[in-house]
Amino acid sequence: MEAKFQTFLILLAVLAGVALAARRFNVAPAILLMLAGVGLAFVPGMPPVELPPELVLLMVLPPLIYSASVAMSWREFKNNLRPIVLLAVGAVIFTAAMVAAATHYMIGLPWTIGFLLGAIVAPPDVVAPLAIARRLNMPRRLLVILEGEGLANDATALILYRFALAAIMVGHFSLPLAAGEFLLIVASEIAFGIGVGWLSLRFRKWSGDPQVELTLSLITPYVSYWLPEHIGGSGVIATVACGLYVSWNGPLLISSATRLQGIFFWDLVIYLIEGVLFLLTGFQMRALYEKSKAFPLDDILIATAVVLVIVVARFAWLYPATYLPRMLSRSLRERDPSPPWQWPFVLAFTGVRGAVSLAAALALPFTLPDGDAFPYRDLILFVAFGVIFVTLIGVGLTLPPVVRWLGVAEAGRNEHAAEHEAEIAARRQALDAALKSLDALTEQKDVSDEVMRLLRARHDIRVNQLPDSLDPTHHDVSAAGTALTRDLIAAERKFIHDLLRDGQITDETRRRIERDLDLEEASLANREYRRTPL
């Protein structure tokens, strides 16, 4: 137990160090974390660290999916439902079929084994692609589609995985029965996820305590995931539906104190989960390397072939899925004109596989019902890791120059600037509405002139904090004012510390004052309008 705890502390230390290095060299942390995990796996004396599949599928996946769903806009998800479904369902099934056909005709894998391998390596990861893409100023719609695909495609892949595994274990498969079961799973999980989200929000509002609300929020993804998964579904669709429901309905039901604490709480939880997950994925390289020594050269080369197949299949699916519906539907063409060819190219290129693929491979049984060894288990595991490693490292290192070459980042920067302009306008309109509300309240209640002056002064300060525009001159003025405000907060913080040290105030007083300063400093960061360079 002590050795395991020491290994866990080493992982946390490496996680912190790699995060600093990633920021220093402007590289996606996921890439360096996986490379660090591979390097640690071969350090002499380092104990092997296994990645239990149930840890990923039952413990790690629910909060990752739920957090991403809550952070996502239901309106944007709904507006992009067609491309998301085409990728999350169509592309996964198409890729799995291509992998099955390629491995069957290349090395003679049985069709059921090929479909099982295809279901494992078909779905892009929910975490890694966005961790890379968000740093590149890509247009918002591309990020929404990638995020929506990552949320929903695991459900398609895991259901295919269960069907293929059942066909191998039992020996027969019915396509009409499987299709009907798939639709039933999707419909029932959506209804169940919405119900869990509704109950969660009502319980949280009823509790009225931030700590209790955060505890309930942590339980919510597991409730929405575990029950459908236990009775034969995937749990993913229910968790996504629950998260989207909370995202759309939560703002008016969740208190400000819970929201502030929840942001920091969930940021830390997801940061630790993602980081340790990538490290542990890299750690599996040692065991897989030992097993690969027994593989013939042809079996090792199949991993490269599968990588090529899934890359080609994604491009082969995405371009027709993007342009063919618009060619066939005039109303769609008028409502949603065809994007430039660079956009589907970027979507097709950003097909990073992640830990869910490895967990699904690790979850394969060792034996069949008759006691025989499960066919090709070690090969499937080796190919799954090879696909993850090549896509994560390859895409992570080549996507930035590809985005620059295609000119996609320029469109993203322009969209980002327009979004900030709209944000400034919305803030001004909200302040105007608040001022009108203040005038109406003063007519209804007996408010002294002193209180009115304080409230109007607060309103004027908030109005003056907004920049007039985002042109470089105003941006420089705003940045200078923000920097000076931080200096003033630092001076105030130091003075309060001196008062505490001299015994003029208590620790409790210092904490209350510091909380106000912390909130003001956090609001400064929230109001910074910076253009992030590619």
C-alpha positions as CSV (number, residue, x, y, z in Angstrom):
1,M,0.0,0.0,0.0
2,E,2.8,2.4,0.9
3,A,4.5,1.7,-2.5
4,K,1.3,2.4,-4.4
5,F,0.8,5.7,-2.5
6,Q,4.4,6.7,-3.3
7,T,3.8,5.9,-6.9
8,F,0.6,8.1,-6.8
9,L,2.6,11.0,-5.3
10,I,5.2,10.5,-8.1
11,L,2.4,10.7,-10.7
12,L,1.1,14.0,-9.1
13,A,4.6,15.5,-9.1
14,V,5.1,14.5,-12.7
15,L,1.7,15.9,-13.6
16,A,2.6,19.3,-12.1
17,G,6.0,19.4,-13.7
18,V,4.8,18.4,-17.1
19,A,2.0,21.0,-16.9
20,L,4.6,23.7,-16.3
21,A,6.8,22.4,-19.1
22,A,3.8,22.4,-21.5
23,R,3.1,26.0,-20.7
24,R,6.7,26.9,-21.1
25,F,7.1,25.3,-24.5
26,N,3.5,26.0,-25.7
27,V,2.7,22.3,-26.2
28,A,-0.5,20.5,-25.4
29,P,-0.1,19.0,-21.9
30,A,-1.8,15.7,-23.1
31,I,1.2,15.0,-25.4
32,L,3.9,15.6,-22.8
33,L,1.9,13.7,-20.2
34,M,1.6,10.6,-22.3
35,L,5.3,10.8,-23.3
36,A,6.2,11.2,-19.6
37,G,4.1,8.1,-18.8
38,V,6.0,6.1,-21.4
39,G,9.3,7.3,-20.1
40,L,8.4,6.5,-16.5
41,A,7.3,3.0,-17.5
42,F,10.9,2.2,-18.5
43,V,12.6,3.7,-15.5
44,P,14.6,1.0,-13.7
45,G,12.9,0.1,-10.4
46,M,9.6,1.8,-11.3
47,P,6.8,-0.6,-10.3
48,P,4.3,-1.4,-13.1
49,V,1.1,0.6,-12.9
50,E,-1.9,-1.0,-14.4
51,L,-4.9,0.8,-15.9
52,P,-7.9,-1.1,-14.7
53,P,-10.6,-0.8,-17.4
54,E,-13.4,-0.4,-14.8
55,L,-11.5,2.6,-13.4
56,V,-11.8,4.4,-16.8
57,L,-15.3,3.1,-17.8
58,L,-17.0,3.4,-14.4
59,M,-15.0,5.9,-12.4
60,V,-13.3,8.3,-14.8
61,L,-15.5,8.6,-17.8
62,P,-18.7,9.8,-16.1
63,P,-17.3,13.0,-14.6
64,L,-15.3,13.8,-17.8
65,I,-18.4,13.5,-19.9
66,Y,-20.7,15.3,-17.4
67,S,-18.3,18.2,-17.0
68,A,-17.9,18.6,-20.7
69,S,-21.7,18.4,-21.2
70,V,-22.4,21.1,-18.5
71,A,-19.7,23.4,-20.1
72,M,-21.3,23.0,-23.5
73,S,-24.1,25.2,-24.7
74,W,-27.4,23.3,-25.4
75,R,-28.3,25.8,-28.1
76,E,-25.0,25.3,-29.9
77,F,-25.3,21.5,-29.5
78,K,-28.8,21.6,-30.9
79,N,-27.9,23.9,-33.8
80,N,-25.0,21.5,-34.8
81,L,-26.9,18.3,-34.1
82,R,-26.7,17.1,-37.7
83,P,-22.9,17.2,-38.1
84,I,-22.5,15.9,-34.5
85,V,-24.8,12.9,-35.2
86,L,-23.1,12.2,-38.6
87,L,-19.8,12.0,-36.8
88,A,-20.7,10.5,-33.5
89,V,-22.9,7.7,-35.1
90,G,-22.2,7.5,-38.8
91,A,-18.4,8.0,-38.7
92,V,-18.0,5.6,-35.9
93,I,-20.0,2.8,-37.6
94,F,-18.2,3.5,-41.0
95,T,-14.8,3.5,-39.4
96,A,-15.5,0.3,-37.5
97,A,-16.7,-1.4,-40.7
98,M,-13.6,-0.2,-42.6
99,V,-11.3,-1.6,-39.9
100,A,-13.1,-4.9,-39.9
101,A,-12.9,-5.2,-43.7
102,A,-9.2,-4.2,-43.8
103,T,-8.1,-6.6,-41.1
104,H,-10.2,-9.4,-42.5
105,Y,-8.8,-9.2,-46.0
106,M,-5.2,-8.2,-44.9
107,I,-4.5,-10.8,-42.1
108,G,-7.6,-12.9,-42.1
109,L,-9.2,-11.7,-38.8
110,P,-12.7,-13.0,-38.4
111,W,-15.4,-10.4,-39.1
112,T,-16.6,-10.3,-35.5
113,I,-13.0,-9.8,-34.2
114,G,-12.5,-7.1,-36.8
115,F,-15.7,-5.3,-35.8
116,L,-14.7,-5.5,-32.2
117,L,-11.3,-3.9,-33.0
118,G,-13.1,-1.3,-35.1
119,A,-15.5,-0.4,-32.3
120,I,-12.5,0.0,-29.9
121,V,-10.4,2.3,-32.1
122,A,-13.2,4.1,-34.0
123,P,-14.3,6.9,-31.5
124,P,-12.1,10.0,-31.1
125,D,-11.4,10.9,-27.5
126,V,-13.6,13.3,-25.6
127,V,-10.6,15.1,-24.0
128,A,-7.5,15.1,-26.1
129,P,-8.7,16.7,-29.3
130,L,-10.2,19.7,-27.5
131,A,-7.1,20.0,-25.3
132,I,-5.1,20.5,-28.5
133,A,-7.7,22.4,-30.6
134,R,-8.7,25.0,-28.0
135,R,-5.1,26.4,-28.1
136,L,-5.3,27.1,-31.8
137,N,-8.0,29.8,-32.1
138,M,-10.1,27.5,-34.2
139,P,-13.7,28.8,-35.1
140,R,-16.2,28.1,-32.4
141,R,-18.4,25.9,-34.6
142,L,-15.5,23.5,-35.2
143,L,-14.9,23.2,-31.5
144,V,-18.6,22.6,-30.8
145,I,-18.7,19.8,-33.4
146,L,-15.5,18.2,-32.0
147,E,-16.9,18.5,-28.4
148,G,-20.3,17.2,-29.3
149,E,-18.8,14.3,-31.3
150,G,-16.5,13.4,-28.4
151,L,-19.4,13.4,-26.0
152,A,-21.7,11.2,-28.0
153,N,-19.4,8.9,-30.0
154,D,-18.3,6.8,-27.0
155,A,-21.9,5.7,-26.7
156,T,-22.0,4.5,-30.3
157,A,-18.7,2.7,-30.0
158,L,-19.4,1.1,-26.6
159,I,-22.8,-0.2,-27.9
160,L,-21.0,-1.6,-31.0
161,Y,-18.4,-3.1,-28.7
162,R,-21.0,-4.9,-26.7
163,F,-22.8,-6.2,-29.8
164,A,-19.5,-7.5,-31.3
165,L,-18.4,-9.0,-28.0
166,A,-21.7,-10.8,-27.6
167,A,-21.5,-12.1,-31.1
168,I,-18.0,-13.6,-30.3
169,M,-19.1,-15.0,-27.0
170,V,-22.4,-16.5,-28.2
171,G,-21.5,-17.1,-31.8
172,H,-24.4,-15.4,-33.6
173,F,-25.6,-11.8,-34.4
174,S,-28.8,-10.3,-35.7
175,L,-28.5,-6.9,-37.4
176,P,-32.3,-6.0,-37.2
177,L,-32.4,-6.9,-33.5
178,A,-29.2,-4.9,-32.8
179,A,-30.5,-1.9,-34.6
180,G,-33.8,-1.9,-32.7
181,E,-31.9,-2.3,-29.4
182,F,-29.6,0.6,-30.3
183,L,-32.6,2.9,-30.9
184,L,-34.2,1.8,-27.7
185,I,-31.0,2.4,-25.7
186,V,-30.6,5.9,-27.1
187,A,-34.3,6.9,-26.4
188,S,-34.4,5.5,-22.9
189,E,-31.0,6.9,-21.9
190,I,-32.0,10.4,-23.1
191,A,-35.2,10.3,-21.0
192,F,-33.3,8.9,-18.0
193,G,-30.5,11.5,-18.2
194,I,-33.0,14.3,-18.3
195,G,-34.8,12.9,-15.3
196,V,-31.6,12.6,-13.3
197,G,-30.7,16.2,-14.2
198,W,-34.1,17.5,-13.2
199,L,-33.9,15.7,-9.8
200,S,-30.3,16.8,-9.2
201,L,-31.2,20.5,-9.7
202,R,-34.2,20.3,-7.5
203,F,-32.3,18.6,-4.7
204,R,-29.5,21.1,-5.0
205,K,-31.9,24.1,-4.8
206,W,-33.6,22.5,-1.9
207,S,-30.4,21.9,0.1
208,G,-29.2,25.6,-0.2
209,D,-25.7,24.7,1.0
210,P,-22.8,25.0,-1.4
211,Q,-20.9,22.0,0.1
212,V,-24.0,19.8,-0.2
213,E,-24.7,21.0,-3.7
214,L,-21.2,20.2,-4.8
215,T,-21.4,16.8,-3.3
216,L,-24.7,16.2,-5.2
217,S,-23.1,17.5,-8.4
218,L,-20.3,15.0,-8.0
219,I,-22.8,12.2,-7.5
220,T,-25.0,13.2,-10.5
221,P,-22.8,11.8,-13.3
222,Y,-22.4,8.5,-11.6
223,V,-26.1,8.1,-11.1
224,S,-26.8,8.9,-14.7
225,Y,-24.1,6.6,-16.0
226,W,-24.1,3.6,-13.7
227,L,-27.7,2.5,-13.9
228,P,-28.0,2.4,-17.8
229,E,-24.6,0.8,-18.0
230,H,-25.6,-1.9,-15.5
231,I,-28.7,-2.9,-17.4
232,G,-26.9,-3.2,-20.8
233,G,-26.7,0.3,-22.2
234,S,-23.6,2.5,-22.4
235,G,-24.4,5.2,-19.8
236,V,-22.8,7.8,-22.0
237,I,-25.9,9.2,-23.7
238,A,-27.7,9.5,-20.3
239,T,-24.7,11.4,-18.8
240,V,-24.6,13.7,-21.8
241,A,-28.4,14.4,-21.7
242,C,-28.1,15.0,-17.9
243,G,-25.2,17.5,-18.4
244,L,-26.9,19.4,-21.2
245,Y,-30.1,19.6,-19.1
246,V,-28.2,21.0,-16.1
247,S,-26.3,23.4,-18.4
248,W,-29.5,24.9,-19.8
249,N,-31.6,25.0,-16.7
250,G,-29.0,25.4,-13.9
251,P,-28.1,29.1,-14.1
252,L,-31.4,30.2,-12.5
253,L,-31.5,27.3,-9.9
254,I,-27.8,27.3,-8.7
255,S,-26.7,29.9,-6.2
256,S,-23.8,32.2,-6.9
257,A,-21.8,30.8,-4.0
258,T,-22.1,27.3,-5.3
259,R,-21.3,28.4,-8.8
260,L,-18.1,30.1,-7.7
261,Q,-16.9,27.2,-5.6
262,G,-18.1,24.7,-8.3
263,I,-16.0,26.3,-11.0
264,F,-12.7,25.8,-9.0
265,F,-13.8,22.4,-7.6
266,W,-14.6,20.9,-11.0
267,D,-11.6,22.5,-12.7
268,L,-9.3,20.8,-10.2
269,V,-11.2,17.4,-10.4
270,I,-11.0,17.4,-14.2
271,Y,-7.4,18.6,-14.3
272,L,-6.3,15.7,-12.0
273,I,-8.4,13.1,-13.7
274,E,-7.2,14.0,-17.2
275,G,-3.6,14.3,-16.2
276,V,-3.4,11.0,-14.3
277,L,-5.3,9.3,-17.1
278,F,-2.8,10.3,-19.8
279,L,0.1,9.4,-17.5
280,L,-1.4,5.9,-16.8
281,T,-2.1,5.4,-20.5
282,G,1.6,6.0,-21.3
283,F,2.5,3.6,-18.4
284,Q,0.9,0.7,-20.3
285,M,3.6,0.9,-22.9
286,R,5.9,-1.2,-20.8
287,A,3.6,-4.2,-20.5
288,L,2.5,-3.9,-24.2
289,Y,6.1,-3.8,-25.3
290,E,6.9,-7.0,-23.5
291,K,3.9,-8.7,-25.1
292,S,4.8,-7.4,-28.5
293,K,8.1,-9.3,-28.5
294,A,6.1,-12.5,-29.1
295,F,4.2,-11.0,-32.1
296,P,5.4,-11.8,-35.7
297,L,6.4,-8.8,-37.8
298,D,3.1,-9.0,-39.8
299,D,1.0,-8.6,-36.6
300,I,3.1,-5.6,-35.5
301,L,2.7,-3.9,-38.9
302,I,-1.1,-4.3,-38.6
303,A,-1.1,-1.5,-36.0
304,T,0.3,0.9,-38.7
305,A,-2.3,-0.3,-41.2
306,V,-5.1,0.3,-38.7
307,V,-3.9,3.8,-38.1
308,L,-3.9,4.5,-41.8
309,V,-7.4,3.0,-42.2
310,I,-9.0,5.1,-39.5
311,V,-7.4,8.3,-40.8
312,V,-8.5,7.6,-44.4
313,A,-11.9,6.5,-43.2
314,R,-12.5,9.7,-41.3
315,F,-11.6,11.8,-44.4
316,A,-13.6,9.6,-46.7
317,W,-16.7,10.0,-44.4
318,L,-16.4,13.6,-43.5
319,Y,-16.3,15.3,-46.9
320,P,-19.4,13.6,-48.3
321,A,-21.1,14.1,-44.9
322,T,-20.4,17.8,-45.1
323,Y,-21.3,18.6,-48.7
324,L,-23.7,15.8,-49.9
325,P,-26.6,16.8,-47.6
326,R,-26.4,20.4,-48.9
327,M,-26.3,19.2,-52.5
328,L,-29.5,17.2,-51.9
329,S,-31.4,19.7,-49.8
330,R,-31.9,23.3,-51.0
331,S,-33.4,24.4,-47.7
332,L,-30.3,23.2,-45.9
333,R,-28.0,24.8,-48.4
334,E,-29.8,28.2,-47.9
335,R,-30.0,27.8,-44.1
336,D,-26.5,26.6,-43.6
337,P,-24.2,27.3,-46.6
338,S,-21.3,25.0,-47.3
339,P,-18.2,25.7,-45.2
340,P,-14.8,26.2,-46.9
341,W,-13.0,22.9,-47.6
342,Q,-10.4,23.7,-44.9
343,W,-13.0,23.2,-42.1
344,P,-13.8,19.5,-42.8
345,F,-10.1,18.9,-43.4
346,V,-9.4,20.1,-39.8
347,L,-12.2,18.1,-38.4
348,A,-11.0,15.0,-40.2
349,F,-7.4,15.6,-39.1
350,T,-8.3,16.0,-35.5
351,G,-9.2,12.4,-34.9
352,V,-7.3,11.7,-31.6
353,R,-8.0,8.4,-29.9
354,G,-7.8,8.3,-26.1
355,A,-8.0,6.2,-22.9
356,V,-11.6,4.9,-23.5
357,S,-10.3,2.9,-26.5
358,L,-7.5,1.5,-24.3
359,A,-9.9,0.8,-21.5
360,A,-12.3,-1.0,-23.8
361,A,-9.4,-3.2,-25.1
362,L,-8.3,-3.9,-21.5
363,A,-11.8,-4.9,-20.5
364,L,-11.9,-7.8,-23.0
365,P,-12.3,-11.1,-21.2
366,F,-9.4,-13.5,-21.1
367,T,-11.4,-16.6,-22.0
368,L,-14.5,-17.6,-24.0
369,P,-17.5,-19.4,-22.3
370,D,-16.0,-22.8,-23.3
371,G,-12.7,-22.0,-21.6
372,D,-10.6,-21.3,-24.7
373,A,-8.4,-18.2,-24.7
374,F,-10.1,-15.1,-26.1
375,P,-8.9,-14.8,-29.7
376,Y,-6.4,-12.1,-30.6
377,R,-6.7,-10.3,-27.2
378,D,-3.1,-9.2,-27.0
379,L,-3.0,-8.1,-30.6
380,I,-6.2,-6.0,-30.1
381,L,-4.6,-4.4,-27.0
382,F,-1.4,-3.6,-28.8
383,V,-3.1,-2.1,-31.8
384,A,-5.4,0.0,-29.6
385,F,-2.4,1.5,-27.8
386,G,-0.5,2.0,-31.1
387,V,-3.5,3.9,-32.5
388,I,-3.8,6.1,-29.4
389,F,0.0,6.8,-29.3
390,V,0.3,7.7,-33.0
391,T,-2.9,9.8,-33.2
392,L,-2.2,11.7,-30.0
393,I,1.5,12.5,-30.7
394,G,1.1,12.8,-34.4
395,V,-1.9,15.0,-34.4
396,G,-0.8,17.0,-31.4
397,L,2.5,17.9,-33.0
398,T,1.3,18.5,-36.5
399,L,-2.1,20.1,-36.0
400,P,-0.7,23.6,-35.2
401,P,1.2,24.0,-38.4
402,V,-1.7,22.4,-40.4
403,V,-4.1,25.0,-38.9
404,R,-1.7,27.8,-39.8
405,W,-1.2,26.4,-43.3
406,L,-5.0,26.2,-43.9
407,G,-5.6,29.7,-42.5
408,V,-8.3,28.5,-40.1
409,A,-6.9,30.4,-37.2
410,E,-7.6,33.7,-38.8
411,A,-11.3,33.0,-39.0
412,G,-11.2,31.9,-35.4
413,R,-9.5,35.1,-34.3
414,N,-12.0,37.2,-36.2
415,E,-14.9,35.2,-34.6
416,H,-13.3,35.6,-31.2
417,A,-13.1,39.4,-31.6
418,A,-16.7,39.6,-32.7
419,E,-17.8,37.5,-29.8
420,H,-16.0,39.8,-27.4
421,E,-17.6,42.8,-29.0
422,A,-21.0,41.2,-28.5
423,E,-20.1,40.4,-24.9
424,I,-19.2,44.1,-24.2
425,A,-22.6,45.1,-25.7
426,A,-24.4,42.5,-23.6
427,R,-22.7,43.7,-20.5
428,R,-23.7,47.3,-21.3
429,Q,-27.3,46.3,-22.0
430,A,-27.5,44.3,-18.7
431,L,-26.2,47.3,-16.8
432,D,-28.8,49.6,-18.4
433,A,-31.5,47.1,-17.5
434,A,-30.2,47.1,-13.9
435,L,-30.3,50.9,-13.8
436,K,-33.9,50.9,-15.0
437,S,-34.7,48.3,-12.3
438,L,-33.0,50.6,-9.7
439,D,-35.2,53.5,-10.7
440,A,-38.3,51.3,-10.5
441,L,-37.3,50.0,-7.1
442,T,-36.7,53.4,-5.7
443,E,-40.2,54.5,-6.7
444,Q,-41.7,51.5,-4.8
445,K,-39.5,51.7,-1.7
446,D,-38.4,54.5,0.5
447,V,-34.7,54.7,-0.2
448,S,-32.5,57.5,1.2
449,D,-30.4,59.7,-1.0
450,E,-27.2,58.2,0.5
451,V,-28.1,54.7,-0.5
452,M,-29.0,55.9,-4.0
453,R,-25.7,57.6,-4.4
454,L,-23.9,54.4,-3.3
455,L,-25.9,52.3,-5.8
456,R,-25.4,54.7,-8.6
457,A,-21.7,55.0,-7.9
458,R,-21.4,51.2,-8.0
459,H,-23.2,51.2,-11.4
460,D,-21.0,54.0,-12.8
461,I,-17.8,52.1,-11.8
462,R,-19.0,48.9,-13.5
463,V,-19.9,50.9,-16.7
464,N,-16.5,52.6,-16.7
465,Q,-14.7,49.3,-16.4
466,L,-16.0,48.2,-19.8
467,P,-13.7,49.1,-22.8
468,D,-15.3,51.1,-25.6
469,S,-14.0,48.7,-28.2
470,L,-11.4,46.1,-28.9
471,D,-9.1,48.2,-31.1
472,P,-5.4,48.1,-30.0
473,T,-5.5,51.6,-28.4
474,H,-8.4,50.8,-26.1
475,H,-7.0,47.3,-25.5
476,D,-3.7,48.8,-24.3
477,V,-5.5,51.3,-22.0
478,S,-7.7,48.5,-20.6
479,A,-4.6,46.2,-20.1
480,A,-2.7,49.1,-18.3
481,G,-5.7,49.7,-16.0
482,T,-6.0,46.0,-15.2
483,A,-2.3,45.8,-14.4
484,L,-2.4,48.8,-12.1
485,T,-5.5,47.4,-10.4
486,R,-3.6,44.2,-9.6
487,D,-0.8,46.3,-8.2
488,L,-3.3,48.1,-5.9
489,I,-4.8,44.8,-4.8
490,A,-1.3,43.5,-4.0
491,A,-0.5,46.6,-2.0
492,E,-3.8,46.2,0.0
493,R,-3.1,42.5,0.5
494,K,0.4,43.3,1.9
495,F,-1.0,45.9,4.2
496,I,-3.6,43.5,5.6
497,H,-0.9,41.0,6.2
498,D,1.1,43.5,8.1
499,L,-1.9,44.4,10.3
500,L,-2.3,40.7,11.0
501,R,1.4,40.2,11.9
502,D,1.2,43.2,14.3
503,G,-1.8,41.8,16.0
504,Q,-4.2,44.5,15.0
505,I,-6.7,42.2,13.3
506,T,-7.6,38.5,13.7
507,D,-7.1,35.7,11.2
508,E,-10.8,35.5,10.6
509,T,-10.9,39.2,9.7
510,R,-7.9,38.8,7.3
511,R,-9.7,35.9,5.6
512,R,-12.9,37.9,5.0
513,I,-10.9,40.8,3.5
514,E,-8.8,38.5,1.5
515,R,-11.9,36.8,0.0
516,D,-13.1,40.2,-1.3
517,L,-9.7,40.9,-2.8
518,D,-9.6,37.4,-4.3
519,L,-13.0,37.9,-5.9
520,E,-12.0,41.3,-7.3
521,E,-8.8,39.8,-8.8
522,A,-10.8,36.9,-10.3
523,S,-13.2,39.4,-11.9
524,L,-10.2,41.2,-13.4
525,A,-9.1,38.0,-15.1
526,N,-12.7,37.4,-16.3
527,R,-12.8,40.8,-17.9
528,E,-9.6,40.7,-19.8
529,Y,-10.1,40.9,-23.6
530,R,-7.0,39.4,-25.0
531,R,-6.3,37.9,-28.4
532,T,-4.4,34.7,-28.0
533,P,-1.7,34.2,-30.7
534,L,-1.6,31.0,-32.6
